[in-house]
């Protein structure tokens, strides 16, 4: 996995040359994505789910009035400190590497905030996200006397290692584990429904394949079907 370090939100990246590589990989995020619908994660009704992006669209979030025909900017949910913390966390889950950009490059923080700010978002989920960000800061304060975004990379990873693996986590870490599980799901959902995520998966969509020769004979035999049946024509006299 790439050693690219997370963005702090102010254009710089935290540096710590002694930090061990993180074990939270992009491929793990892809596994987590699985069949986790965003609506289920937020407790929304299906009618309120955001529409998936098509390749070439860079974000789920309108960038401003010009992109929405005069509509107002996307609603906000997090304060400035929470937003900076979220940016660091999602880039630990899906960092920038040699293949594609990071979660922040794919505008995952904006995606999460947009969903949480919706009028139909589940209040319990809203509380859980803000509470989880507060938990991260409290844990960092207890251990190192500083907020999570001000801790070193090694210190940040130490906290995340304690909550990123539920099977190994200590009981007293249960609140952090629950938050990080939900954040990881949301990060994967946002990333892999973005243009960057499509490119990372090499998703082609419904592309015409002129070299397709049909179903292989072995598969046709197993299914008990034949192309000969499709080539049969009924004469007008037989109709």
FIKOLZA-1660 file (N, C-alpha, C; in steps of 0.1 Angstrom, whole numbers, plus 5000, padded with zeros to 4 digits):
% residues 239
   i   px   py   pz ch aa at
   1 5008 4988 5000  A  X  N
   1 5000 5000 5000  A  X CA
   1 5009 5012 5000  A  X  C
   2 5004 5023 4994  A  X  N
   2 5011 5036 4994  A  X CA
   2 5014 5041 5008  A  X  C
   3 5025 5048 5009  A  X  N
   3 5028 5055 5022  A  X CA
   3 5024 5069 5022  A  X  C
   4 5015 5073 5012  A  X  N
   4 5010 5086 5011  A  X CA
   4 5003 5090 5024  A  X  C
   5 5006 5101 5030  A  X  N
   5 5001 5105 5043  A  X CA
   5 4989 5113 5041  A  X  C
   6 4980 5113 5051  A  X  N
   6 4967 5120 5049  A  X CA
   6 4968 5135 5049  A  X  C
   7 4958 5141 5042  A  X  N
   7 4957 5155 5041  A  X CA
   7 4951 5161 5054  A  X  C
   8 4956 5172 5059  A  X  N
   8 4951 5177 5071  A  X CA
   8 4939 5187 5068  A  X  C
   9 4937 5189 5056  A  X  N
   9 4925 5198 5052  A  X CA
   9 4930 5212 5049  A  X  C
  10 4943 5216 5051  A  X  N
  10 4947 5229 5048  A  X CA
  10 4957 5229 5037  A  X  C
  11 4957 5218 5029  A  X  N
  11 4966 5217 5017  A  X CA
  11 4979 5210 5020  A  X  C
  12 4982 5207 5033  A  X  N
  12 4995 5201 5036  A  X CA
  12 4992 5186 5041  A  X  C
  13 5003 5179 5042  A  X  N
  13 5001 5165 5046  A  X CA
  13 5010 5162 5058  A  X  C
  14 5005 5155 5068  A  X  N
  14 5013 5152 5080  A  X CA
  14 5025 5143 5076  A  X  C
  15 5036 5146 5082  A  X  N
  15 5048 5138 5078  A  X CA
  15 5054 5131 5091  A  X  C
  16 5058 5119 5090  A  X  N
  16 5064 5112 5101  A  X CA
  16 5072 5100 5095  A  X  C
  17 5085 5102 5092  A  X  N
  17 5092 5092 5085  A  X CA
  17 5094 5079 5093  A  X  C
  18 5091 5079 5106  A  X  N
  18 5093 5067 5115  A  X CA
  18 5080 5059 5116  A  X  C
  19 5069 5064 5110  A  X  N
  19 5057 5057 5112  A  X CA
  19 5057 5044 5104  A  X  C
  20 5051 5034 5110  A  X  N
  20 5050 5021 5103  A  X CA
  20 5038 5022 5093  A  X  C
  21 5039 5015 5082  A  X  N
  21 5029 5015 5072  A  X CA
  21 5016 5010 5077  A  X  C
  22 5005 5017 5073  A  X  N
  22 4992 5013 5078  A  X CA
  22 4987 5000 5072  A  X  C
  23 4979 4992 5079  A  X  N
  23 4974 4980 5073  A  X CA
  23 4959 4981 5068  A  X  C
  24 4954 4994 5068  A  X  N
  24 4940 4996 5063  A  X CA
  24 4942 4999 5049  A  X  C
  25 4938 4989 5040  A  X  N
  25 4941 4990 5026  A  X CA
  25 4929 4994 5018  A  X  C
  26 4932 4999 5006  A  X  N
  26 4921 5002 4996  A  X CA
  26 4913 4989 4993  A  X  C
  27 4921 4978 4991  A  X  N
  27 4914 4965 4988  A  X CA
  27 4905 4961 4999  A  X  C
  28 4909 4963 5012  A  X  N
  28 4900 4960 5023  A  X CA
  28 4887 4969 5022  A  X  C
  29 4889 4981 5018  A  X  N
  29 4877 4990 5017  A  X CA
  29 4868 4984 5006  A  X  C
  30 4873 4979 4996  A  X  N
  30 4865 4974 4985  A  X CA
  30 4857 4962 4990  A  X  C
  31 4864 4953 4998  A  X  N
  31 4857 4942 5003  A  X CA
  31 4845 4946 5012  A  X  C
  32 4848 4956 5020  A  X  N
  32 4838 4961 5030  A  X CA
  32 4826 4967 5022  A  X  C
  33 4829 4973 5011  A  X  N
  33 4818 4979 5003  A  X CA
  33 4807 4969 5000  A  X  C
  34 4811 4958 4994  A  X  N
  34 4802 4947 4992  A  X CA
  34 4788 4952 4988  A  X  C
  35 4778 4948 4996  A  X  N
  35 4764 4952 4993  A  X CA
  35 4759 4961 5003  A  X  C
  36 4767 4970 5008  A  X  N
  36 4762 4980 5018  A  X CA
  36 4756 4992 5011  A  X  C
  37 4743 4993 5011  A  X  N
  37 4737 5005 5004  A  X CA
  37 4738 5017 5013  A  X  C
  38 4740 5028 5007  A  X  N
  38 4742 5041 5014  A  X CA
  38 4729 5044 5023  A  X  C
  39 4717 5041 5017  A  X  N
  39 4705 5044 5024  A  X CA
  39 4704 5036 5037  A  X  C
  40 4709 5023 5036  A  X  N
  40 4708 5015 5048  A  X CA
  40 4718 5020 5059  A  X  C
  41 4729 5025 5054  A  X  N
  41 4739 5031 5064  A  X CA
  41 4734 5043 5071  A  X  C
  42 4725 5050 5064  A  X  N
  42 4720 5063 5070  A  X CA
  42 4706 5061 5075  A  X  C
  43 4699 5050 5073  A  X  N
  43 4686 5048 5077  A  X CA
  43 4676 5056 5069  A  X  C
  44 4679 5058 5056  A  X  N
  44 4670 5066 5047  A  X CA
  44 4661 5057 5040  A  X  C
  45 4650 5062 5035  A  X  N
  45 4641 5055 5026  A  X CA
  45 4647 5054 5012  A  X  C
  46 4644 5043 5004  A  X  N
  46 4650 5042 4991  A  X CA
  46 4648 5054 4982  A  X  C
  47 4637 5061 4983  A  X  N
  47 4634 5072 4974  A  X CA
  47 4644 5083 4976  A  X  C
  48 4651 5084 4988  A  X  N
  48 4660 5095 4990  A  X CA
  48 4674 5091 4988  A  X  C
  49 4677 5079 4982  A  X  N
  49 4691 5076 4979  A  X CA
  49 4696 5085 4969  A  X  C
  50 4709 5089 4970  A  X  N
  50 4715 5096 4959  A  X CA
  50 4717 5088 4947  A  X  C
  51 4716 5094 4935  A  X  N
  51 4717 5086 4923  A  X CA
  51 4732 5083 4921  A  X  C
  52 4735 5071 4916  A  X  N
  52 4750 5068 4913  A  X CA
  52 4755 5077 4902  A  X  C
  53 4768 5079 4903  A  X  N
  53 4774 5087 4893  A  X CA
  53 4777 5079 4881  A  X  C
  54 4779 5085 4869  A  X  N
  54 4784 5078 4857  A  X CA
  54 4798 5082 4856  A  X  C
  55 4806 5074 4849  A  X  N
  55 4820 5078 4847  A  X CA
  55 4821 5091 4840  A  X  C
  56 4831 5099 4845  A  X  N
  56 4833 5112 4840  A  X CA
  56 4828 5123 4850  A  X  C
  57 4819 5119 4859  A  X  N
  57 4814 5128 4869  A  X CA
  57 4823 5127 4881  A  X  C
  58 4828 5138 4886  A  X  N
  58 4839 5138 4896  A  X CA
  58 4833 5138 4911  A  X  C
  59 4821 5141 4913  A  X  N
  59 4816 5143 4926  A  X CA
  59 4801 5141 4927  A  X  C
  60 4796 5136 4939  A  X  N
  60 4782 5135 4941  A  X CA
  60 4777 5148 4945  A  X  C
  61 4785 5158 4949  A  X  N
  61 4781 5170 4955  A  X CA
  61 4781 5182 4945  A  X  C
  62 4770 5189 4943  A  X  N
  62 4771 5201 4934  A  X CA
  62 4781 5210 4939  A  X  C
  63 4790 5215 4930  A  X  N
  63 4801 5224 4934  A  X CA
  63 4796 5238 4936  A  X  C
  64 4784 5242 4932  A  X  N
  64 4780 5256 4934  A  X CA
  64 4768 5259 4925  A  X  C
  65 4764 5272 4925  A  X  N
  65 4752 5275 4917  A  X CA
  65 4754 5273 4902  A  X  C
  66 4766 5274 4897  A  X  N
  66 4769 5272 4883  A  X CA
  66 4766 5258 4879  A  X  C
  67 4768 5249 4888  A  X  N
  67 4767 5234 4885  A  X CA
  67 4752 5230 4887  A  X  C
  68 4744 5238 4893  A  X  N
  68 4730 5234 4896  A  X CA
  68 4720 5243 4890  A  X  C
  69 4724 5251 4880  A  X  N
  69 4714 5260 4874  A  X CA
  69 4709 5271 4884  A  X  C
  70 4717 5276 4892  A  X  N
  70 4713 5287 4902  A  X CA
  70 4709 5282 4915  A  X  C
  71 4710 5268 4918  A  X  N
  71 4706 5263 4931  A  X CA
  71 4716 5267 4941  A  X  C
  72 4712 5267 4954  A  X  N
  72 4721 5271 4965  A  X CA
  72 4732 5260 4967  A  X  C
  73 4742 5263 4974  A  X  N
  73 4753 5254 4977  A  X CA
  73 4748 5243 4985  A  X  C
  74 4756 5231 4985  A  X  N
  74 4752 5220 4993  A  X CA
  74 4751 5223 5008  A  X  C
  75 4742 5218 5016  A  X  N
  75 4741 5221 5030  A  X CA
  75 4753 5215 5038  A  X  C
  76 4756 5221 5049  A  X  N
  76 4767 5217 5057  A  X CA
  76 4762 5210 5070  A  X  C
  77 4770 5202 5075  A  X  N
  77 4767 5194 5087  A  X CA
  77 4778 5195 5098  A  X  C
  78 4791 5194 5094  A  X  N
  78 4802 5194 5103  A  X CA
  78 4807 5208 5105  A  X  C
  79 4813 5210 5117  A  X  N
  79 4821 5223 5118  A  X CA
  79 4835 5221 5112  A  X  C
  80 4843 5232 5113  A  X  N
  80 4855 5232 5106  A  X CA
  80 4865 5221 5112  A  X  C
  81 4865 5220 5125  A  X  N
  81 4874 5210 5131  A  X CA
  81 4870 5196 5128  A  X  C
  82 4857 5193 5128  A  X  N
  82 4852 5180 5125  A  X CA
  82 4855 5176 5110  A  X  C
  83 4854 5186 5102  A  X  N
  83 4857 5184 5087  A  X CA
  83 4871 5181 5085  A  X  C
  84 4880 5188 5092  A  X  N
  84 4894 5185 5090  A  X CA
  84 4898 5171 5096  A  X  C
  85 4891 5167 5107  A  X  N
  85 4894 5154 5112  A  X CA
  85 4888 5143 5103  A  X  C
  86 4877 5145 5097  A  X  N
  86 4871 5136 5088  A  X CA
  86 4880 5134 5076  A  X  C
  87 4886 5144 5071  A  X  N
  87 4895 5143 5059  A  X CA
  87 4907 5135 5062  A  X  C
  88 4913 5136 5074  A  X  N
  88 4924 5128 5078  A  X CA
  88 4920 5113 5079  A  X  C
  89 4908 5111 5085  A  X  N
  89 4904 5097 5087  A  X CA
  89 4901 5090 5074  A  X  C
  90 4894 5096 5065  A  X  N
  90 4890 5089 5052  A  X CA
  90 4903 5086 5044  A  X  C
  91 4913 5095 5045  A  X  N
  91 4925 5092 5037  A  X CA
  91 4933 5081 5043  A  X  C
  92 4931 5078 5056  A  X  N
  92 4937 5066 5061  A  X CA
  92 4931 5053 5056  A  X  C
  93 4918 5054 5054  A  X  N
  93 4910 5043 5049  A  X CA
  93 4913 5040 5034  A  X  C
  94 4913 5051 5026  A  X  N
  94 4917 5049 5012  A  X CA
  94 4927 5061 5008  A  X  C
  95 4940 5058 5010  A  X  N
  95 4950 5068 5007  A  X CA
  95 4953 5069 4992  A  X  C
  96 4959 5079 4988  A  X  N
  96 4964 5081 4974  A  X CA
  96 4975 5071 4972  A  X  C
  97 4975 5064 4960  A  X  N
  97 4986 5055 4957  A  X CA
  97 4990 5056 4942  A  X  C
  98 4998 5047 4937  A  X  N
  98 5002 5048 4923  A  X CA
  98 4991 5046 4913  A  X  C
  99 4980 5040 4918  A  X  N
  99 4969 5037 4909  A  X CA
  99 4959 5048 4907  A  X  C
 100 4956 5055 4919  A  X  N
 100 4945 5065 4918  A  X CA
 100 4946 5074 4930  A  X  C
 101 4937 5083 4931  A  X  N
 101 4937 5093 4942  A  X CA
 101 4931 5088 4955  A  X  C
 102 4931 5096 4965  A  X  N
 102 4927 5093 4978  A  X CA
 102 4912 5095 4979  A  X  C
 103 4907 5092 4991  A  X  N
 103 4893 5095 4994  A  X CA
 103 4889 5109 4993  A  X  C
 104 4898 5118 4998  A  X  N
 104 4896 5132 4997  A  X CA
 104 4896 5137 4982  A  X  C
 105 4905 5131 4974  A  X  N
 105 4905 5134 4960  A  X CA
 105 4892 5131 4953  A  X  C
 106 4886 5120 4958  A  X  N
 106 4873 5116 4953  A  X CA
 106 4861 5124 4959  A  X  C
 107 4864 5133 4968  A  X  N
 107 4854 5142 4975  A  X CA
 107 4845 5133 4984  A  X  C
 108 4851 5123 4990  A  X  N
 108 4843 5115 5000  A  X CA
 108 4839 5123 5012  A  X  C
 109 4847 5132 5018  A  X  N
 109 4842 5140 5029  A  X CA
 109 4829 5148 5025  A  X  C
 110 4829 5154 5013  A  X  N
 110 4818 5162 5009  A  X CA
 110 4806 5153 5007  A  X  C
 111 4808 5141 5002  A  X  N
 111 4797 5131 5000  A  X CA
 111 4791 5127 5013  A  X  C
 112 4799 5124 5023  A  X  N
 112 4794 5120 5036  A  X CA
 112 4786 5132 5042  A  X  C
 113 4792 5144 5042  A  X  N
 113 4785 5155 5048  A  X CA
 113 4772 5158 5041  A  X  C
 114 4772 5157 5028  A  X  N
 114 4759 5160 5020  A  X CA
 114 4748 5150 5025  A  X  C
 115 4752 5137 5027  A  X  N
 115 4742 5128 5031  A  X CA
 115 4737 5130 5045  A  X  C
 116 4746 5134 5054  A  X  N
 116 4742 5136 5068  A  X CA
 116 4734 5149 5069  A  X  C
 117 4736 5158 5060  A  X  N
 117 4729 5171 5061  A  X CA
 117 4715 5171 5055  A  X  C
 118 4712 5160 5048  A  X  N
 118 4699 5159 5042  A  X CA
 118 4688 5159 5052  A  X  C
 119 4676 5164 5048  A  X  N
 119 4665 5165 5058  A  X CA
 119 4660 5152 5062  A  X  C
 120 4662 5141 5054  A  X  N
 120 4657 5128 5057  A  X CA
 120 4668 5119 5063  A  X  C
 121 4680 5124 5066  A  X  N
 121 4690 5116 5073  A  X CA
 121 4686 5112 5086  A  X  C
 122 4690 5100 5090  A  X  N
 122 4687 5094 5103  A  X CA
 122 4693 5102 5114  A  X  C
 123 4686 5108 5124  A  X  N
 123 4692 5116 5135  A  X CA
 123 4702 5108 5143  A  X  C
 124 4699 5095 5145  A  X  N
 124 4708 5086 5152  A  X CA
 124 4721 5085 5145  A  X  C
 125 4721 5084 5132  A  X  N
 125 4734 5084 5124  A  X CA
 125 4741 5097 5125  A  X  C
 126 4734 5108 5125  A  X  N
 126 4741 5121 5126  A  X CA
 126 4748 5122 5140  A  X  C
 127 4741 5118 5150  A  X  N
 127 4747 5118 5164  A  X CA
 127 4759 5109 5164  A  X  C
 128 4757 5097 5158  A  X  N
 128 4768 5087 5159  A  X CA
 128 4781 5092 5152  A  X  C
 129 4779 5099 5141  A  X  N
 129 4791 5105 5134  A  X CA
 129 4798 5116 5141  A  X  C
 130 4790 5125 5146  A  X  N
 130 4796 5136 5154  A  X CA
 130 4802 5131 5167  A  X  C
 131 4795 5121 5173  A  X  N
 131 4800 5115 5185  A  X CA
 131 4812 5107 5183  A  X  C
 132 4813 5100 5171  A  X  N
 132 4825 5093 5168  A  X CA
 132 4837 5102 5166  A  X  C
 133 4835 5113 5159  A  X  N
 133 4846 5122 5158  A  X CA
 133 4851 5128 5171  A  X  C
 134 4841 5130 5180  A  X  N
 134 4845 5135 5193  A  X CA
 134 4852 5124 5201  A  X  C
 135 4848 5112 5199  A  X  N
 135 4855 5101 5206  A  X CA
 135 4869 5100 5202  A  X  C
 136 4872 5101 5189  A  X  N
 136 4886 5101 5184  A  X CA
 136 4894 5112 5191  A  X  C
 137 4889 5124 5192  A  X  N
 137 4896 5135 5198  A  X CA
 137 4898 5133 5213  A  X  C
 138 4888 5128 5220  A  X  N
 138 4889 5125 5234  A  X CA
 138 4900 5114 5237  A  X  C
 139 4900 5104 5228  A  X  N
 139 4910 5093 5230  A  X CA
 139 4924 5099 5227  A  X  C
 140 4925 5107 5217  A  X  N
 140 4938 5113 5214  A  X CA
 140 4943 5122 5226  A  X  C
 141 4933 5130 5231  A  X  N
 141 4937 5139 5243  A  X CA
 141 4941 5130 5255  A  X  C
 142 4934 5119 5257  A  X  N
 142 4938 5111 5269  A  X CA
 142 4952 5105 5267  A  X  C
 143 4955 5101 5255  A  X  N
 143 4968 5094 5253  A  X CA
 143 4980 5104 5251  A  X  C
 144 4977 5115 5243  A  X  N
 144 4988 5123 5239  A  X CA
 144 4986 5138 5242  A  X  C
 145 4975 5142 5248  A  X  N
 145 4973 5155 5252  A  X CA
 145 4971 5165 5241  A  X  C
 146 4966 5160 5230  A  X  N
 146 4963 5168 5218  A  X CA
 146 4952 5162 5210  A  X  C
 147 4946 5171 5201  A  X  N
 147 4935 5166 5192  A  X CA
 147 4941 5156 5182  A  X  C
 148 4932 5148 5176  A  X  N
 148 4937 5138 5167  A  X CA
 148 4944 5144 5155  A  X  C
 149 4940 5154 5150  A  X  N
 149 4946 5160 5138  A  X CA
 149 4960 5166 5141  A  X  C
 150 4962 5169 5154  A  X  N
 150 4975 5175 5158  A  X CA
 150 4985 5164 5163  A  X  C
 151 4980 5152 5164  A  X  N
 151 4989 5141 5168  A  X CA
 151 4998 5137 5156  A  X  C
 152 5009 5130 5159  A  X  N
 152 5018 5125 5149  A  X CA
 152 5011 5114 5141  A  X  C
 153 5017 5111 5130  A  X  N
 153 5011 5100 5122  A  X CA
 153 5012 5087 5130  A  X  C
 154 5023 5084 5137  A  X  N
 154 5024 5072 5144  A  X CA
 154 5014 5071 5155  A  X  C
 155 5011 5083 5162  A  X  N
 155 5001 5083 5172  A  X CA
 155 4987 5081 5167  A  X  C
 156 4984 5087 5155  A  X  N
 156 4971 5085 5149  A  X CA
 156 4969 5071 5145  A  X  C
 157 4979 5065 5140  A  X  N
 157 4978 5051 5135  A  X CA
 157 4976 5041 5147  A  X  C
 158 4982 5045 5158  A  X  N
 158 4981 5037 5170  A  X CA
 158 4967 5036 5175  A  X  C
 159 4960 5048 5175  A  X  N
 159 4946 5048 5178  A  X CA
 159 4937 5040 5168  A  X  C
 160 4940 5042 5155  A  X  N
 160 4932 5035 5145  A  X CA
 160 4934 5020 5145  A  X  C
 161 4946 5016 5148  A  X  N
 161 4949 5002 5149  A  X CA
 161 4941 4995 5160  A  X  C
 162 4937 5003 5170  A  X  N
 162 4930 4998 5182  A  X CA
 162 4915 4997 5179  A  X  C
 163 4910 5003 5168  A  X  N
 163 4896 5003 5165  A  X CA
 163 4892 4998 5151  A  X  C
 164 4903 4996 5143  A  X  N
 164 4900 4992 5129  A  X CA
 164 4898 4977 5127  A  X  C
 165 4901 4969 5137  A  X  N
 165 4899 4954 5136  A  X CA
 165 4890 4949 5147  A  X  C
 166 4877 4948 5145  A  X  N
 166 4868 4945 5155  A  X CA
 166 4871 4932 5163  A  X  C
 167 4876 4922 5156  A  X  N
 167 4879 4909 5162  A  X CA
 167 4890 4910 5172  A  X  C
 168 4899 4920 5171  A  X  N
 168 4910 4922 5180  A  X CA
 168 4909 4933 5190  A  X  C
 169 4898 4941 5188  A  X  N
 169 4896 4953 5196  A  X CA
 169 4893 4950 5211  A  X  C
 170 4897 4958 5220  A  X  N
 170 4894 4956 5234  A  X CA
 170 4880 4961 5236  A  X  C
 171 4873 4956 5246  A  X  N
 171 4859 4960 5249  A  X CA
 171 4858 4975 5251  A  X  C
 172 4867 4981 5258  A  X  N
 172 4866 4995 5260  A  X CA
 172 4867 5004 5248  A  X  C
 173 4871 4998 5237  A  X  N
 173 4872 5005 5224  A  X CA
 173 4859 5003 5216  A  X  C
 174 4849 4998 5221  A  X  N
 174 4837 4994 5213  A  X CA
 174 4830 5006 5207  A  X  C
 175 4830 5018 5213  A  X  N
 175 4824 5030 5207  A  X CA
 175 4832 5034 5195  A  X  C
 176 4845 5034 5196  A  X  N
 176 4854 5037 5185  A  X CA
 176 4853 5027 5174  A  X  C
 177 4852 5014 5177  A  X  N
 177 4850 5004 5167  A  X CA
 177 4838 5006 5159  A  X  C
 178 4826 5009 5166  A  X  N
 178 4814 5011 5159  A  X CA
 178 4814 5023 5149  A  X  C
 179 4820 5033 5154  A  X  N
 179 4821 5045 5146  A  X CA
 179 4830 5043 5133  A  X  C
 180 4842 5036 5135  A  X  N
 180 4851 5034 5124  A  X CA
 180 4845 5025 5114  A  X  C
 181 4838 5014 5119  A  X  N
 181 4831 5005 5109  A  X CA
 181 4822 5013 5100  A  X  C
 182 4814 5022 5106  A  X  N
 182 4804 5029 5098  A  X CA
 182 4811 5039 5089  A  X  C
 183 4822 5045 5094  A  X  N
 183 4829 5055 5085  A  X CA
 183 4836 5048 5074  A  X  C
 184 4841 5036 5076  A  X  N
 184 4848 5028 5066  A  X CA
 184 4838 5024 5055  A  X  C
 185 4826 5020 5059  A  X  N
 185 4815 5017 5049  A  X CA
 185 4812 5029 5041  A  X  C
 186 4810 5040 5047  A  X  N
 186 4806 5052 5040  A  X CA
 186 4817 5057 5031  A  X  C
 187 4829 5056 5035  A  X  N
 187 4841 5060 5027  A  X CA
 187 4842 5051 5014  A  X  C
 188 4840 5038 5016  A  X  N
 188 4841 5029 5005  A  X CA
 188 4829 5032 4995  A  X  C
 189 4817 5035 5000  A  X  N
 189 4806 5038 4992  A  X CA
 189 4808 5050 4984  A  X  C
 190 4813 5061 4990  A  X  N
 190 4815 5073 4983  A  X CA
 190 4826 5072 4973  A  X  C
 191 4837 5065 4977  A  X  N
 191 4849 5064 4968  A  X CA
 191 4845 5056 4955  A  X  C
 192 4839 5045 4957  A  X  N
 192 4837 5036 4946  A  X CA
 192 4825 5039 4938  A  X  C
 193 4818 5050 4941  A  X  N
 193 4807 5056 4933  A  X CA
 193 4811 5069 4926  A  X  C
 194 4824 5072 4927  A  X  N
 194 4830 5084 4921  A  X CA
 194 4837 5081 4908  A  X  C
 195 4841 5091 4901  A  X  N
 195 4848 5088 4888  A  X CA
 195 4862 5082 4891  A  X  C
 196 4868 5087 4902  A  X  N
 196 4881 5081 4906  A  X CA
 196 4880 5066 4909  A  X  C
 197 4869 5063 4917  A  X  N
 197 4866 5049 4920  A  X CA
 197 4864 5040 4908  A  X  C
 198 4856 5045 4899  A  X  N
 198 4853 5038 4886  A  X CA
 198 4866 5035 4879  A  X  C
 199 4875 5045 4879  A  X  N
 199 4888 5043 4872  A  X CA
 199 4896 5033 4879  A  X  C
 200 4896 5033 4892  A  X  N
 200 4904 5024 4900  A  X CA
 200 4899 5009 4898  A  X  C
 201 4886 5008 4897  A  X  N
 201 4881 4994 4894  A  X CA
 201 4881 4990 4880  A  X  C
 202 4885 5000 4871  A  X  N
 202 4886 4998 4856  A  X CA
 202 4872 4994 4851  A  X  C
 203 4862 5000 4857  A  X  N
 203 4848 4998 4853  A  X CA
 203 4845 5004 4840  A  X  C
 204 4840 4996 4831  A  X  N
 204 4838 5000 4817  A  X CA
 204 4823 5004 4814  A  X  C
 205 4814 4999 4822  A  X  N
 205 4800 5001 4820  A  X CA
 205 4795 4992 4808  A  X  C
 206 4784 4997 4802  A  X  N
 206 4779 4989 4790  A  X CA
 206 4786 4994 4778  A  X  C
 207 4797 4987 4775  A  X  N
 207 4805 4990 4763  A  X CA
 207 4803 4979 4753  A  X  C
 208 4801 4983 4740  A  X  N
 208 4799 4974 4729  A  X CA
 208 4812 4966 4727  A  X  C
 209 4811 4953 4726  A  X  N
 209 4822 4944 4723  A  X CA
 209 4821 4938 4710  A  X  C
 210 4828 4943 4700  A  X  N
 210 4826 4937 4686  A  X CA
 210 4832 4924 4685  A  X  C
 211 4841 4919 4694  A  X  N
 211 4847 4906 4693  A  X CA
 211 4840 4895 4700  A  X  C
 212 4828 4898 4705  A  X  N
 212 4820 4888 4713  A  X CA
 212 4815 4877 4704  A  X  C
 213 4818 4865 4706  A  X  N
 213 4814 4854 4698  A  X CA
 213 4802 4846 4703  A  X  C
 214 4796 4851 4714  A  X  N
 214 4785 4844 4719  A  X CA
 214 4789 4835 4731  A  X  C
 215 4779 4828 4736  A  X  N
 215 4782 4819 4748  A  X CA
 215 4790 4807 4743  A  X  C
 216 4801 4803 4751  A  X  N
 216 4809 4792 4747  A  X CA
 216 4801 4779 4746  A  X  C
 217 4805 4770 4737  A  X  N
 217 4797 4757 4735  A  X CA
 217 4796 4749 4748  A  X  C
 218 4806 4749 4756  A  X  N
 218 4806 4741 4769  A  X CA
 218 4795 4747 4778  A  X  C
 219 4794 4760 4778  A  X  N
 219 4783 4766 4787  A  X CA
 219 4769 4764 4781  A  X  C
 220 4768 4764 4768  A  X  N
 220 4755 4761 4762  A  X CA
 220 4751 4747 4765  A  X  C
 221 4760 4738 4764  A  X  N
 221 4757 4724 4767  A  X CA
 221 4753 4722 4781  A  X  C
 222 4760 4729 4790  A  X  N
 222 4757 4727 4805  A  X CA
 222 4743 4733 4807  A  X  C
 223 4739 4744 4800  A  X  N
 223 4726 4750 4802  A  X CA
 223 4715 4742 4794  A  X  C
 224 4719 4733 4785  A  X  N
 224 4709 4726 4778  A  X CA
 224 4702 4734 4767  A  X  C
 225 4709 4744 4762  A  X  N
 225 4703 4753 4751  A  X CA
 225 4712 4752 4739  A  X  C
 226 4706 4758 4728  A  X  N
 226 4714 4757 4716  A  X CA
 226 4710 4770 4707  A  X  C
 227 4720 4775 4700  A  X  N
 227 4718 4786 4691  A  X CA
 227 4709 4781 4679  A  X  C
 228 4709 4768 4676  A  X  N
 228 4701 4763 4665  A  X CA
 228 4686 4766 4667  A  X  C
 229 4682 4766 4679  A  X  N
 229 4668 4769 4682  A  X CA
 229 4664 4783 4679  A  X  C
 230 4674 4792 4681  A  X  N
 230 4672 4806 4678  A  X CA
 230 4672 4809 4663  A  X  C
 231 4678 4800 4655  A  X  N
 231 4679 4802 4641  A  X CA
 231 4667 4796 4633  A  X  C
 232 4658 4789 4641  A  X  N
 232 4647 4782 4635  A  X CA
 232 4636 4793 4631  A  X  C
 233 4631 4792 4619  A  X  N
 233 4621 4802 4615  A  X CA
 233 4608 4794 4612  A  X  C
 234 4597 4799 4615  A  X  N
 234 4584 4793 4613  A  X CA
 234 4578 4799 4600  A  X  C
 235 4575 4790 4591  A  X  N
 235 4570 4795 4578  A  X CA
 235 4556 4800 4579  A  X  C
 236 4551 4809 4570  A  X  N
 236 4538 4814 4571  A  X CA
 236 4527 4803 4571  A  X  C
 237 4530 4792 4564  A  X  N
 237 4520 4781 4563  A  X CA
 237 4518 4774 4577  A  X  C
 238 4529 4774 4585  A  X  N
 238 4528 4768 4598  A  X CA
 238 4522 4776 4608  A  X  C
 239 4520 4789 4606  A  X  N
 239 4515 4798 4616  A  X CA
 239 4500 4796 4618  A  X  C
% end
